Amino acid sequence: MLAATTTVQALVSMAALTPPVFAAVATEDVGLPGSFVGYYTSLVYLGAMVTTLVSGGIIGRYGAMRTSQVCLALCLAGLAGVAAMQAGPLVVMAIVGALVIGLGYGPVTPSSSHILARTTPAERRGLVFSIKQTGVPIGGMLAGALVPSLTDAIGWRWAALVVGTAALAVALLVQPTRQVLDADRDPRKRANVAAVLAPLGMIWRHAPLRLLSVASFTFAAIQLSLSSFLVVYLARRAGMSLVDAGLILAVAQGAGIAGRVIWGWVADKWIGPRAMLLILGAVMAAAAILTGWLAPDMPVALLVPVVALFGATAIGWNGVFLAEVAHLAPKGRAGEATGGALFFTYAGVVFGPSLFGIAVEVLPGDYASAFTLFGLAALGGGLLSGLAARVAHTREEEAAAP
């Protein structure tokens, strides 16, 4: 089950990140500015925000694995749209393609959470969810490793179609698991306005879930700001070459993969997910502030550990968060709760990098001030996680009282 959900997560992530990888070639080919990739990313996550809200009803009716298969097929359709864009009016195909990829991206995490919440013992949930979430950076690494070579060999349009076809192949490969994993589906379920808003209603009525979801907005905002701005920051502030700055970003991403597994294991083994999220928020804040105030002549031997710590926390928090959301969700509604929580998470993805860019432009101290501001926001997210833990603990004690 874990292998299937992680593979699906990786292929959807790879599909979403494929256009940014070949963007330099594609935008030049069709006469678009390189900054168009920023709009692409926002459109993907706008689409994901929409489908996270409806994912609970879709999962309930069709099953989590069937939903995942449809998501993979949507990734193929979206990449085909991107591949079809041309200069002039047909540039709209890239916009449509980005939205369709986002529609496929949104329900994948709620689907996998629904499956794993049913099949994973509570004492292993943090580690299992964290391993599953490594599919996201693994997909990014696959895109970075394979798409440039594909683009050189067959062109960016065919590269998009090859990745989309791989996503569809995974959808077919997981079909044998569907009968078992979708045994709890209910074909009588119907989607309506109430069902669409139900995940948000659940989050807002449930204080611990509400606090965690708002915390995830701050964590996601700093995660995407790190990924989006670290290279240009190191190139301009520290005078690094783009190649060297890219390698430092790779260190941060690799640390994020390791962090997702380590934090899940620590949460399960020793301190629990609630304390883990509080600690991650505090360390994330410290690492962000340290990164923002790096001296231009700082030795690489000191720079790398700081950025690695930043990546391990800012990219590594997701699995612990999702495990706790699944734990707090009403029985049988982990997918719905995850969809509602991820609406806030994806909002952080959409708005975080833009707000970071504005902070760089308007605040004195540019990047240093922006990293400090976002670090304080991450600290706030950690405190909200701690408050959520306290409220949840109080509720559990009240429920257990005779």
C-alpha positions in Angstrom: 0.0 0.0 0.0 2.8 2.4 0.9 4.7 1.6 -2.3 1.6 2.3 -4.4 0.7 5.5 -2.8 4.3 6.8 -2.8 4.7 6.0 -6.5 1.4 7.8 -7.4 2.6 10.8 -5.3 5.9 10.8 -7.1 4.5 10.7 -10.6 1.9 13.4 -10.0 4.7 15.6 -8.5 7.0 14.9 -11.4 4.2 15.8 -13.8 3.5 19.1 -12.1 7.2 20.0 -12.0 8.1 19.0 -15.6 7.0 22.3 -17.3 9.1 24.4 -14.9 12.2 22.2 -15.8 11.9 22.8 -19.5 10.4 26.3 -19.2 13.6 28.1 -20.3 13.4 26.3 -23.7 9.6 26.3 -24.0 9.1 29.9 -23.3 11.8 31.0 -25.7 10.3 28.7 -28.3 6.8 30.3 -28.1 7.9 33.8 -27.3 6.9 34.0 -23.6 8.9 35.7 -20.8 10.6 33.3 -18.5 8.6 34.7 -15.6 5.6 32.8 -17.1 6.6 29.8 -15.0 5.6 31.6 -11.9 2.0 32.0 -13.2 2.1 28.3 -14.2 2.9 27.3 -10.6 0.1 29.5 -9.2 -2.4 28.0 -11.6 -1.5 24.5 -10.7 -2.1 25.1 -7.0 -5.2 27.1 -7.7 -6.6 24.0 -9.5 -5.4 21.8 -6.6 -7.2 24.1 -4.0 -10.5 23.5 -5.8 -10.2 19.7 -6.0 -9.0 19.2 -2.5 -12.4 20.5 -1.3 -14.3 18.0 -3.5 -11.9 15.1 -2.9 -13.7 13.8 0.2 -17.0 13.2 -1.7 -15.1 11.8 -4.8 -13.1 9.4 -2.6 -16.2 8.3 -0.8 -18.1 7.5 -3.9 -15.4 6.1 -6.3 -12.7 5.0 -3.9 -9.3 6.5 -3.1 -7.3 4.4 -5.6 -9.7 5.1 -8.4 -9.5 8.8 -7.6 -5.7 8.5 -7.7 -5.9 6.8 -11.1 -8.0 9.6 -12.5 -5.5 12.2 -11.1 -2.7 10.5 -13.0 -4.8 10.6 -16.2 -5.5 14.3 -15.6 -1.7 14.8 -15.4 -1.4 13.3 -18.9 -4.2 15.5 -20.2 -2.6 18.6 -18.6 0.8 17.9 -20.0 -0.7 17.4 -23.4 -2.2 20.8 -23.1 1.1 22.4 -22.2 2.8 20.5 -25.1 0.1 22.0 -27.5 0.8 25.6 -26.6 1.9 27.9 -29.4 2.7 31.6 -29.8 -0.5 33.7 -30.0 -3.9 32.6 -28.9 -2.8 29.0 -28.4 -0.8 30.1 -25.4 -4.0 29.5 -23.6 -3.3 25.8 -23.8 -0.6 26.2 -21.2 -3.0 27.9 -18.9 -5.6 25.2 -19.4 -2.9 22.5 -19.0 -1.7 24.0 -15.7 -5.2 24.1 -14.3 -5.8 20.5 -15.4 -2.6 19.3 -13.8 -3.7 21.1 -10.6 -7.1 19.4 -10.7 -5.2 16.1 -10.8 -2.7 17.2 -8.1 -5.3 18.2 -5.5 -7.0 14.9 -4.6 -3.8 12.7 -4.6 -2.8 13.5 -1.0 -6.3 13.1 0.5 -6.6 9.8 -1.4 -3.4 8.4 -0.1 -4.2 9.7 3.4 -7.5 7.9 3.3 -5.8 4.6 2.3 -3.0 4.8 4.9 -5.3 5.9 7.7 -7.2 2.7 7.2 -4.2 0.4 6.8 -1.6 1.8 9.2 -1.3 1.2 12.9 -1.5 4.4 15.0 2.0 3.8 16.4 3.6 3.8 12.9 1.4 6.5 11.3 3.9 9.4 11.5 6.7 7.4 9.9 4.5 5.9 7.2 2.9 9.2 6.2 6.3 10.8 6.1 7.7 8.1 3.9 4.7 8.5 1.6 5.3 12.3 1.4 8.8 11.7 0.2 7.1 11.1 -3.1 6.8 14.8 -3.6 10.5 15.7 -3.6 11.3 12.4 -5.3 9.1 13.5 -8.1 11.0 16.8 -8.2 14.3 15.0 -8.3 13.0 12.7 -11.2 11.9 15.8 -13.1 15.2 17.5 -12.6 17.3 14.4 -13.5 15.3 13.1 -16.5 13.4 16.0 -18.2 16.5 18.0 -19.3 17.9 15.0 -21.1 14.5 14.2 -22.6 14.2 17.8 -23.8 17.6 17.7 -25.4 16.9 14.4 -27.1 13.3 14.7 -28.3 12.2 18.3 -27.6 10.2 19.8 -24.8 6.8 18.9 -26.3 7.6 15.2 -26.5 9.2 15.3 -23.1 5.9 16.5 -21.6 4.1 13.7 -23.4 6.6 11.0 -22.2 6.1 12.1 -18.6 2.4 12.2 -19.0 2.4 8.7 -20.5 4.5 7.5 -17.5 1.8 8.8 -15.2 -0.9 6.9 -17.1 1.2 3.8 -17.0 1.4 4.0 -13.2 -2.4 4.4 -13.2 -2.7 1.1 -15.0 -0.1 -0.6 -12.8 -1.9 0.1 -9.6 -5.2 -1.3 -10.9 -4.8 -4.7 -9.3 -4.8 -3.0 -5.8 -8.1 -1.2 -6.4 -10.5 -4.0 -5.3 -9.0 -4.2 -1.9 -8.1 -0.5 -1.3 -11.5 0.8 -2.6 -13.6 -1.7 -0.7 -15.1 1.0 1.5 -16.4 3.1 -1.4 -20.1 4.0 -1.4 -21.6 4.5 -4.9 -24.7 6.1 -3.4 -22.7 9.2 -2.4 -23.5 12.3 -4.4 -21.5 15.5 -4.8 -23.4 18.8 -4.0 -22.6 22.2 -2.7 -22.8 21.0 0.9 -20.4 18.1 0.1 -17.9 20.6 -1.5 -18.0 22.8 1.6 -18.0 20.0 4.1 -14.2 19.7 4.4 -13.9 23.3 5.2 -16.8 23.1 7.6 -15.1 20.2 9.4 -11.8 22.0 9.7 -13.4 25.2 11.0 -15.6 23.5 13.5 -12.8 21.3 14.9 -10.4 23.7 16.8 -7.3 21.5 16.7 -7.7 20.9 12.9 -8.4 24.6 12.3 -5.2 25.6 14.2 -3.1 23.0 12.4 -4.5 24.0 9.0 -3.6 27.7 9.6 -0.1 26.6 10.7 0.3 24.7 7.5 -0.3 27.9 5.5 2.7 29.5 7.1 4.8 26.3 6.7 3.9 25.9 3.0 4.6 29.6 2.4 8.1 29.4 3.7 8.7 26.0 2.0 7.9 27.4 -1.5 9.7 30.6 -0.8 12.8 28.6 0.0 12.5 26.6 -3.2 11.7 29.6 -5.3 14.2 32.2 -4.0 17.2 30.4 -2.6 19.1 30.2 -5.9 18.7 33.8 -6.8 19.4 34.9 -3.2 22.7 33.0 -3.1 23.7 34.2 -6.5 23.0 37.9 -5.7 23.8 38.0 -2.0 26.7 35.5 -1.8 28.0 35.9 -5.3 27.6 32.2 -6.1 27.4 30.9 -9.7 24.1 29.6 -10.7 25.5 26.1 -10.8 26.8 26.3 -7.2 23.6 27.9 -6.0 21.7 25.1 -7.7 23.7 22.5 -5.9 23.0 24.2 -2.5 19.3 24.1 -3.4 19.7 20.4 -4.1 21.2 20.0 -0.6 18.1 21.6 0.8 15.8 19.3 -1.2 17.8 16.3 -0.2 17.7 17.3 3.5 14.0 17.7 3.1 13.6 14.1 1.9 15.7 12.9 4.8 13.8 15.2 7.2 10.4 13.8 6.2 11.4 10.3 7.2 13.4 11.3 10.3 10.8 13.6 11.8 8.1 10.9 11.2 10.2 8.3 13.0 11.0 10.7 15.9 7.4 11.6 16.2 6.3 7.9 16.4 9.2 6.8 18.6 9.5 9.5 21.2 7.7 12.8 21.3 4.5 12.5 19.2 3.5 14.5 16.1 2.1 17.5 18.1 5.4 18.3 19.9 7.3 17.5 16.7 5.4 20.2 14.7 6.0 22.8 17.5 9.8 22.0 17.4 9.9 22.0 13.6 8.2 25.5 13.5 10.8 26.9 16.0 13.8 25.3 14.2 12.4 26.4 10.8 12.2 29.9 12.0 15.8 29.9 13.3 17.1 28.4 10.1 15.2 31.0 8.0 16.6 33.9 9.9 20.1 32.5 9.8 19.8 32.0 6.1 18.6 35.6 5.6 21.6 37.1 7.4 24.3 35.0 5.8 27.5 36.9 5.3 28.5 37.2 1.6 31.9 35.7 2.4 30.6 32.8 4.6 32.5 29.6 4.0 30.6 26.9 2.2 31.4 24.6 5.1 29.2 26.8 7.3 26.6 27.7 4.7 25.7 24.1 3.8 24.6 23.0 7.3 22.5 26.1 7.7 20.7 25.6 4.4 20.4 21.8 5.1 18.7 22.5 8.4 16.4 25.0 6.7 15.5 22.3 4.0 15.1 19.5 6.5 12.5 21.5 8.5 10.8 23.7 5.8 10.5 20.8 3.4 10.3 18.0 5.9 7.2 18.9 8.0 4.5 17.6 5.7 4.3 13.9 6.7 4.0 14.6 10.4 1.3 17.2 9.7 -0.7 14.9 7.5 -0.4 12.0 10.0 -1.8 14.3 12.8 -4.7 15.5 10.5 -5.6 11.9 9.8 -5.4 11.1 13.6 -7.7 14.0 14.5 -10.2 13.4 11.7 -13.5 11.7 12.6 -13.4 7.9 11.9 -13.6 7.1 8.2 -13.2 10.8 7.1 -9.4 11.2 6.9 -9.6 12.0 3.2 -12.1 14.7 3.7 -10.2 16.2 6.6 -7.0 16.1 4.6 -8.7 17.8 1.7 -10.0 20.6 3.9 -6.6 21.1 5.6 -4.7 21.1 2.3 -6.9 23.9 1.1 -5.1 26.1 3.6 -1.7 24.5 2.8 -2.1 25.1 -1.0 -3.2 28.7 -0.3 0.2 29.1 1.4 1.9 27.7 -1.8 -0.1 30.1 -4.0 0.4 33.2 -2.0 3.7 32.6 -0.1 6.2 33.2 -2.9 4.4 36.3 -4.1 4.3 37.7 -0.6 8.0 36.9 -0.1 8.8 38.7 -3.4 6.8 41.7 -2.2 8.7 41.7 1.1 12.0 41.6 -0.8 11.0 44.7 -2.8 9.4 46.8 -0.1 11.3 46.0 3.1 14.7 47.6 4.0 17.2 44.8 4.0 15.5 43.0 1.1 16.2 39.2 1.4 17.4 39.4 5.0 14.2 41.1 6.1 12.0 38.8 4.0 13.6 35.6 5.4 13.3 37.1 8.9 9.6 37.9 8.4 8.8 34.5 7.1 10.8 32.9 9.8 8.7 34.7 12.4 5.6 33.5 10.5 6.9 29.9 10.7 7.5 30.4 14.5 3.8 31.5 14.7 2.9 28.3 12.8 4.8 26.2 15.4 3.0 28.0 18.2 -0.3 27.3 16.6 0.7 23.7 16.3 1.5 23.7 20.0 -1.9 25.3 20.8 -3.6 22.7 18.6 -1.9 20.0 20.6 -3.1 21.5 23.9 -6.7 21.8 22.7 -6.7 18.3 21.4 -5.2 16.9 24.6 -7.9 18.7 26.6 -10.7 17.3 24.4 -9.2 13.8 24.7 -9.1 14.0 28.5 -12.7 15.2 28.6 -13.8 12.4 26.3 -12.1 9.8 28.5 -13.6 11.2 31.7 -16.4 9.0 33.2 
